[in-house]
């Protein structure tokens, strides 16, 4: 049975918050240009050299491409995410993982997650809390598997008791 995400006030609040994070220009519209600015912030805050910066920019734009979303306003954003299949969420979170993993070692560190939070305008002090929630084996590294599992759980969560409501600083 399909879940009607748009009838979950928690899910709608969560996705509106996510929209606001990626509306980098704060103009009520998420576009590829927002993701270019987001990538530039990752490079700046991560103090990446030119080669690593270009790699991160390419991975962030792959993240935009994974959204499969034309430039749009919040309502289009919500409708899009309410209807995409799990495989597309999986592809999106693979791309997101790659964008956050700035040193390309196939793990996310607390520092990398903190830089990501800062780049999207989330309090960087929230990153360690989120990191700890995702890090299932408590080894101080986020694997792709841990990140994908947690990201998909968060994306599909329709109530406040769901694990994953803290992903990218979202506390509702």
MODELLER restraints for C-alpha pairs under 7 A, 6 or more apart:
rsr = mdl.restraints
at = mdl.atoms
rsr.add(forms.Gaussian(group=physical.xy_distance, feature=features.Distance(at['CA:5:A'], at['CA:11:A']), mean=6.30, stdev=0.5))
rsr.add(forms.Gaussian(group=physical.xy_distance, feature=features.Distance(at['CA:5:A'], at['CA:82:A']), mean=5.57, stdev=0.5))
rsr.add(forms.Gaussian(group=physical.xy_distance, feature=features.Distance(at['CA:5:A'], at['CA:158:A']), mean=6.89, stdev=0.5))
rsr.add(forms.Gaussian(group=physical.xy_distance, feature=features.Distance(at['CA:6:A'], at['CA:12:A']), mean=6.19, stdev=0.5))
rsr.add(forms.Gaussian(group=physical.xy_distance, feature=features.Distance(at['CA:6:A'], at['CA:82:A']), mean=6.61, stdev=0.5))
rsr.add(forms.Gaussian(group=physical.xy_distance, feature=features.Distance(at['CA:8:A'], at['CA:158:A']), mean=5.79, stdev=0.5))
rsr.add(forms.Gaussian(group=physical.xy_distance, feature=features.Distance(at['CA:10:A'], at['CA:158:A']), mean=5.83, stdev=0.5))
rsr.add(forms.Gaussian(group=physical.xy_distance, feature=features.Distance(at['CA:10:A'], at['CA:159:A']), mean=5.69, stdev=0.5))
rsr.add(forms.Gaussian(group=physical.xy_distance, feature=features.Distance(at['CA:10:A'], at['CA:160:A']), mean=6.60, stdev=0.5))
rsr.add(forms.Gaussian(group=physical.xy_distance, feature=features.Distance(at['CA:11:A'], at['CA:157:A']), mean=6.62, stdev=0.5))
rsr.add(forms.Gaussian(group=physical.xy_distance, feature=features.Distance(at['CA:11:A'], at['CA:158:A']), mean=5.00, stdev=0.5))
rsr.add(forms.Gaussian(group=physical.xy_distance, feature=features.Distance(at['CA:14:A'], at['CA:170:A']), mean=6.99, stdev=0.5))
rsr.add(forms.Gaussian(group=physical.xy_distance, feature=features.Distance(at['CA:15:A'], at['CA:78:A']), mean=6.52, stdev=0.5))
rsr.add(forms.Gaussian(group=physical.xy_distance, feature=features.Distance(at['CA:16:A'], at['CA:74:A']), mean=6.72, stdev=0.5))
rsr.add(forms.Gaussian(group=physical.xy_distance, feature=features.Distance(at['CA:19:A'], at['CA:74:A']), mean=6.46, stdev=0.5))
rsr.add(forms.Gaussian(group=physical.xy_distance, feature=features.Distance(at['CA:21:A'], at['CA:120:A']), mean=5.32, stdev=0.5))
rsr.add(forms.Gaussian(group=physical.xy_distance, feature=features.Distance(at['CA:21:A'], at['CA:121:A']), mean=6.40, stdev=0.5))
rsr.add(forms.Gaussian(group=physical.xy_distance, feature=features.Distance(at['CA:22:A'], at['CA:30:A']), mean=6.45, stdev=0.5))
rsr.add(forms.Gaussian(group=physical.xy_distance, feature=features.Distance(at['CA:22:A'], at['CA:34:A']), mean=6.64, stdev=0.5))
rsr.add(forms.Gaussian(group=physical.xy_distance, feature=features.Distance(at['CA:22:A'], at['CA:120:A']), mean=6.50, stdev=0.5))
rsr.add(forms.Gaussian(group=physical.xy_distance, feature=features.Distance(at['CA:23:A'], at['CA:29:A']), mean=6.08, stdev=0.5))
rsr.add(forms.Gaussian(group=physical.xy_distance, feature=features.Distance(at['CA:23:A'], at['CA:30:A']), mean=4.88, stdev=0.5))
rsr.add(forms.Gaussian(group=physical.xy_distance, feature=features.Distance(at['CA:23:A'], at['CA:34:A']), mean=6.03, stdev=0.5))
rsr.add(forms.Gaussian(group=physical.xy_distance, feature=features.Distance(at['CA:24:A'], at['CA:34:A']), mean=4.98, stdev=0.5))
rsr.add(forms.Gaussian(group=physical.xy_distance, feature=features.Distance(at['CA:24:A'], at['CA:37:A']), mean=6.83, stdev=0.5))
rsr.add(forms.Gaussian(group=physical.xy_distance, feature=features.Distance(at['CA:24:A'], at['CA:38:A']), mean=6.57, stdev=0.5))
rsr.add(forms.Gaussian(group=physical.xy_distance, feature=features.Distance(at['CA:25:A'], at['CA:34:A']), mean=6.19, stdev=0.5))
rsr.add(forms.Gaussian(group=physical.xy_distance, feature=features.Distance(at['CA:28:A'], at['CA:73:A']), mean=6.11, stdev=0.5))
rsr.add(forms.Gaussian(group=physical.xy_distance, feature=features.Distance(at['CA:29:A'], at['CA:72:A']), mean=5.43, stdev=0.5))
rsr.add(forms.Gaussian(group=physical.xy_distance, feature=features.Distance(at['CA:29:A'], at['CA:73:A']), mean=4.65, stdev=0.5))
rsr.add(forms.Gaussian(group=physical.xy_distance, feature=features.Distance(at['CA:30:A'], at['CA:71:A']), mean=5.75, stdev=0.5))
rsr.add(forms.Gaussian(group=physical.xy_distance, feature=features.Distance(at['CA:30:A'], at['CA:72:A']), mean=5.49, stdev=0.5))
rsr.add(forms.Gaussian(group=physical.xy_distance, feature=features.Distance(at['CA:30:A'], at['CA:73:A']), mean=6.33, stdev=0.5))
rsr.add(forms.Gaussian(group=physical.xy_distance, feature=features.Distance(at['CA:31:A'], at['CA:71:A']), mean=4.46, stdev=0.5))
rsr.add(forms.Gaussian(group=physical.xy_distance, feature=features.Distance(at['CA:31:A'], at['CA:72:A']), mean=6.61, stdev=0.5))
rsr.add(forms.Gaussian(group=physical.xy_distance, feature=features.Distance(at['CA:32:A'], at['CA:64:A']), mean=6.61, stdev=0.5))
rsr.add(forms.Gaussian(group=physical.xy_distance, feature=features.Distance(at['CA:32:A'], at['CA:71:A']), mean=6.91, stdev=0.5))
rsr.add(forms.Gaussian(group=physical.xy_distance, feature=features.Distance(at['CA:35:A'], at['CA:60:A']), mean=6.73, stdev=0.5))
rsr.add(forms.Gaussian(group=physical.xy_distance, feature=features.Distance(at['CA:35:A'], at['CA:61:A']), mean=6.61, stdev=0.5))
rsr.add(forms.Gaussian(group=physical.xy_distance, feature=features.Distance(at['CA:35:A'], at['CA:64:A']), mean=6.70, stdev=0.5))
rsr.add(forms.Gaussian(group=physical.xy_distance, feature=features.Distance(at['CA:38:A'], at['CA:119:A']), mean=6.08, stdev=0.5))
rsr.add(forms.Gaussian(group=physical.xy_distance, feature=features.Distance(at['CA:38:A'], at['CA:120:A']), mean=6.64, stdev=0.5))
rsr.add(forms.Gaussian(group=physical.xy_distance, feature=features.Distance(at['CA:39:A'], at['CA:56:A']), mean=6.77, stdev=0.5))
rsr.add(forms.Gaussian(group=physical.xy_distance, feature=features.Distance(at['CA:39:A'], at['CA:57:A']), mean=5.16, stdev=0.5))
rsr.add(forms.Gaussian(group=physical.xy_distance, feature=features.Distance(at['CA:39:A'], at['CA:60:A']), mean=5.94, stdev=0.5))
rsr.add(forms.Gaussian(group=physical.xy_distance, feature=features.Distance(at['CA:41:A'], at['CA:119:A']), mean=5.21, stdev=0.5))
rsr.add(forms.Gaussian(group=physical.xy_distance, feature=features.Distance(at['CA:42:A'], at['CA:115:A']), mean=6.48, stdev=0.5))
rsr.add(forms.Gaussian(group=physical.xy_distance, feature=features.Distance(at['CA:42:A'], at['CA:116:A']), mean=6.44, stdev=0.5))
rsr.add(forms.Gaussian(group=physical.xy_distance, feature=features.Distance(at['CA:42:A'], at['CA:119:A']), mean=5.60, stdev=0.5))
rsr.add(forms.Gaussian(group=physical.xy_distance, feature=features.Distance(at['CA:43:A'], at['CA:53:A']), mean=5.30, stdev=0.5))
rsr.add(forms.Gaussian(group=physical.xy_distance, feature=features.Distance(at['CA:45:A'], at['CA:115:A']), mean=6.11, stdev=0.5))
rsr.add(forms.Gaussian(group=physical.xy_distance, feature=features.Distance(at['CA:46:A'], at['CA:115:A']), mean=6.16, stdev=0.5))
rsr.add(forms.Gaussian(group=physical.xy_distance, feature=features.Distance(at['CA:56:A'], at['CA:99:A']), mean=5.70, stdev=0.5))
rsr.add(forms.Gaussian(group=physical.xy_distance, feature=features.Distance(at['CA:56:A'], at['CA:102:A']), mean=6.13, stdev=0.5))
rsr.add(forms.Gaussian(group=physical.xy_distance, feature=features.Distance(at['CA:59:A'], at['CA:95:A']), mean=6.56, stdev=0.5))
rsr.add(forms.Gaussian(group=physical.xy_distance, feature=features.Distance(at['CA:59:A'], at['CA:98:A']), mean=6.12, stdev=0.5))
rsr.add(forms.Gaussian(group=physical.xy_distance, feature=features.Distance(at['CA:59:A'], at['CA:99:A']), mean=4.99, stdev=0.5))
rsr.add(forms.Gaussian(group=physical.xy_distance, feature=features.Distance(at['CA:60:A'], at['CA:99:A']), mean=5.11, stdev=0.5))
rsr.add(forms.Gaussian(group=physical.xy_distance, feature=features.Distance(at['CA:62:A'], at['CA:95:A']), mean=6.20, stdev=0.5))
rsr.add(forms.Gaussian(group=physical.xy_distance, feature=features.Distance(at['CA:63:A'], at['CA:92:A']), mean=6.08, stdev=0.5))
rsr.add(forms.Gaussian(group=physical.xy_distance, feature=features.Distance(at['CA:63:A'], at['CA:95:A']), mean=4.72, stdev=0.5))
rsr.add(forms.Gaussian(group=physical.xy_distance, feature=features.Distance(at['CA:63:A'], at['CA:96:A']), mean=5.70, stdev=0.5))
rsr.add(forms.Gaussian(group=physical.xy_distance, feature=features.Distance(at['CA:66:A'], at['CA:91:A']), mean=6.29, stdev=0.5))
rsr.add(forms.Gaussian(group=physical.xy_distance, feature=features.Distance(at['CA:66:A'], at['CA:92:A']), mean=5.02, stdev=0.5))
rsr.add(forms.Gaussian(group=physical.xy_distance, feature=features.Distance(at['CA:66:A'], at['CA:95:A']), mean=6.99, stdev=0.5))
rsr.add(forms.Gaussian(group=physical.xy_distance, feature=features.Distance(at['CA:67:A'], at['CA:92:A']), mean=6.12, stdev=0.5))
rsr.add(forms.Gaussian(group=physical.xy_distance, feature=features.Distance(at['CA:89:A'], at['CA:152:A']), mean=6.55, stdev=0.5))
rsr.add(forms.Gaussian(group=physical.xy_distance, feature=features.Distance(at['CA:90:A'], at['CA:148:A']), mean=6.62, stdev=0.5))
rsr.add(forms.Gaussian(group=physical.xy_distance, feature=features.Distance(at['CA:90:A'], at['CA:152:A']), mean=6.98, stdev=0.5))
rsr.add(forms.Gaussian(group=physical.xy_distance, feature=features.Distance(at['CA:93:A'], at['CA:148:A']), mean=5.79, stdev=0.5))
rsr.add(forms.Gaussian(group=physical.xy_distance, feature=features.Distance(at['CA:93:A'], at['CA:151:A']), mean=6.55, stdev=0.5))
rsr.add(forms.Gaussian(group=physical.xy_distance, feature=features.Distance(at['CA:94:A'], at['CA:148:A']), mean=6.85, stdev=0.5))
rsr.add(forms.Gaussian(group=physical.xy_distance, feature=features.Distance(at['CA:97:A'], at['CA:144:A']), mean=6.76, stdev=0.5))
rsr.add(forms.Gaussian(group=physical.xy_distance, feature=features.Distance(at['CA:100:A'], at['CA:108:A']), mean=6.87, stdev=0.5))
rsr.add(forms.Gaussian(group=physical.xy_distance, feature=features.Distance(at['CA:100:A'], at['CA:112:A']), mean=6.10, stdev=0.5))
rsr.add(forms.Gaussian(group=physical.xy_distance, feature=features.Distance(at['CA:100:A'], at['CA:113:A']), mean=6.55, stdev=0.5))
rsr.add(forms.Gaussian(group=physical.xy_distance, feature=features.Distance(at['CA:100:A'], at['CA:116:A']), mean=6.15, stdev=0.5))
rsr.add(forms.Gaussian(group=physical.xy_distance, feature=features.Distance(at['CA:101:A'], at['CA:107:A']), mean=6.31, stdev=0.5))
rsr.add(forms.Gaussian(group=physical.xy_distance, feature=features.Distance(at['CA:101:A'], at['CA:108:A']), mean=5.27, stdev=0.5))
rsr.add(forms.Gaussian(group=physical.xy_distance, feature=features.Distance(at['CA:101:A'], at['CA:112:A']), mean=6.44, stdev=0.5))
rsr.add(forms.Gaussian(group=physical.xy_distance, feature=features.Distance(at['CA:102:A'], at['CA:112:A']), mean=6.82, stdev=0.5))
rsr.add(forms.Gaussian(group=physical.xy_distance, feature=features.Distance(at['CA:106:A'], at['CA:143:A']), mean=6.94, stdev=0.5))
rsr.add(forms.Gaussian(group=physical.xy_distance, feature=features.Distance(at['CA:106:A'], at['CA:144:A']), mean=6.92, stdev=0.5))
rsr.add(forms.Gaussian(group=physical.xy_distance, feature=features.Distance(at['CA:107:A'], at['CA:141:A']), mean=6.11, stdev=0.5))
rsr.add(forms.Gaussian(group=physical.xy_distance, feature=features.Distance(at['CA:107:A'], at['CA:142:A']), mean=5.43, stdev=0.5))
rsr.add(forms.Gaussian(group=physical.xy_distance, feature=features.Distance(at['CA:107:A'], at['CA:143:A']), mean=5.08, stdev=0.5))
rsr.add(forms.Gaussian(group=physical.xy_distance, feature=features.Distance(at['CA:107:A'], at['CA:144:A']), mean=6.69, stdev=0.5))
rsr.add(forms.Gaussian(group=physical.xy_distance, feature=features.Distance(at['CA:108:A'], at['CA:141:A']), mean=5.94, stdev=0.5))
rsr.add(forms.Gaussian(group=physical.xy_distance, feature=features.Distance(at['CA:108:A'], at['CA:142:A']), mean=4.92, stdev=0.5))
rsr.add(forms.Gaussian(group=physical.xy_distance, feature=features.Distance(at['CA:108:A'], at['CA:143:A']), mean=6.74, stdev=0.5))
rsr.add(forms.Gaussian(group=physical.xy_distance, feature=features.Distance(at['CA:109:A'], at['CA:141:A']), mean=5.55, stdev=0.5))
rsr.add(forms.Gaussian(group=physical.xy_distance, feature=features.Distance(at['CA:109:A'], at['CA:142:A']), mean=6.57, stdev=0.5))
rsr.add(forms.Gaussian(group=physical.xy_distance, feature=features.Distance(at['CA:110:A'], at['CA:127:A']), mean=6.98, stdev=0.5))
rsr.add(forms.Gaussian(group=physical.xy_distance, feature=features.Distance(at['CA:110:A'], at['CA:128:A']), mean=6.25, stdev=0.5))
rsr.add(forms.Gaussian(group=physical.xy_distance, feature=features.Distance(at['CA:110:A'], at['CA:131:A']), mean=6.47, stdev=0.5))
rsr.add(forms.Gaussian(group=physical.xy_distance, feature=features.Distance(at['CA:113:A'], at['CA:127:A']), mean=6.07, stdev=0.5))
rsr.add(forms.Gaussian(group=physical.xy_distance, feature=features.Distance(at['CA:114:A'], at['CA:124:A']), mean=5.14, stdev=0.5))
rsr.add(forms.Gaussian(group=physical.xy_distance, feature=features.Distance(at['CA:114:A'], at['CA:127:A']), mean=5.12, stdev=0.5))
rsr.add(forms.Gaussian(group=physical.xy_distance, feature=features.Distance(at['CA:117:A'], at['CA:123:A']), mean=6.49, stdev=0.5))
rsr.add(forms.Gaussian(group=physical.xy_distance, feature=features.Distance(at['CA:117:A'], at['CA:124:A']), mean=5.33, stdev=0.5))
rsr.add(forms.Gaussian(group=physical.xy_distance, feature=features.Distance(at['CA:117:A'], at['CA:127:A']), mean=6.61, stdev=0.5))
rsr.add(forms.Gaussian(group=physical.xy_distance, feature=features.Distance(at['CA:117:A'], at['CA:168:A']), mean=6.56, stdev=0.5))
rsr.add(forms.Gaussian(group=physical.xy_distance, feature=features.Distance(at['CA:118:A'], at['CA:124:A']), mean=5.35, stdev=0.5))
rsr.add(forms.Gaussian(group=physical.xy_distance, feature=features.Distance(at['CA:122:A'], at['CA:169:A']), mean=6.26, stdev=0.5))
rsr.add(forms.Gaussian(group=physical.xy_distance, feature=features.Distance(at['CA:126:A'], at['CA:169:A']), mean=5.86, stdev=0.5))
rsr.add(forms.Gaussian(group=physical.xy_distance, feature=features.Distance(at['CA:130:A'], at['CA:166:A']), mean=5.87, stdev=0.5))
rsr.add(forms.Gaussian(group=physical.xy_distance, feature=features.Distance(at['CA:130:A'], at['CA:167:A']), mean=5.92, stdev=0.5))
rsr.add(forms.Gaussian(group=physical.xy_distance, feature=features.Distance(at['CA:130:A'], at['CA:168:A']), mean=6.86, stdev=0.5))
rsr.add(forms.Gaussian(group=physical.xy_distance, feature=features.Distance(at['CA:130:A'], at['CA:169:A']), mean=6.80, stdev=0.5))
rsr.add(forms.Gaussian(group=physical.xy_distance, feature=features.Distance(at['CA:134:A'], at['CA:146:A']), mean=6.29, stdev=0.5))
rsr.add(forms.Gaussian(group=physical.xy_distance, feature=features.Distance(at['CA:134:A'], at['CA:147:A']), mean=6.50, stdev=0.5))
rsr.add(forms.Gaussian(group=physical.xy_distance, feature=features.Distance(at['CA:134:A'], at['CA:150:A']), mean=6.14, stdev=0.5))
rsr.add(forms.Gaussian(group=physical.xy_distance, feature=features.Distance(at['CA:135:A'], at['CA:141:A']), mean=6.67, stdev=0.5))
rsr.add(forms.Gaussian(group=physical.xy_distance, feature=features.Distance(at['CA:135:A'], at['CA:142:A']), mean=5.58, stdev=0.5))
rsr.add(forms.Gaussian(group=physical.xy_distance, feature=features.Distance(at['CA:135:A'], at['CA:146:A']), mean=6.59, stdev=0.5))
rsr.add(forms.Gaussian(group=physical.xy_distance, feature=features.Distance(at['CA:136:A'], at['CA:146:A']), mean=6.83, stdev=0.5))
rsr.add(forms.Gaussian(group=physical.xy_distance, feature=features.Distance(at['CA:150:A'], at['CA:164:A']), mean=6.15, stdev=0.5))
rsr.add(forms.Gaussian(group=physical.xy_distance, feature=features.Distance(at['CA:153:A'], at['CA:164:A']), mean=6.17, stdev=0.5))
rsr.add(forms.Gaussian(group=physical.xy_distance, feature=features.Distance(at['CA:154:A'], at['CA:163:A']), mean=6.91, stdev=0.5))
rsr.add(forms.Gaussian(group=physical.xy_distance, feature=features.Distance(at['CA:154:A'], at['CA:164:A']), mean=4.41, stdev=0.5))
rsr.add(forms.Gaussian(group=physical.xy_distance, feature=features.Distance(at['CA:154:A'], at['CA:165:A']), mean=5.84, stdev=0.5))
rsr.add(forms.Gaussian(group=physical.xy_distance, feature=features.Distance(at['CA:154:A'], at['CA:167:A']), mean=6.66, stdev=0.5))
rsr.add(forms.Gaussian(group=physical.xy_distance, feature=features.Distance(at['CA:165:A'], at['CA:171:A']), mean=6.22, stdev=0.5))
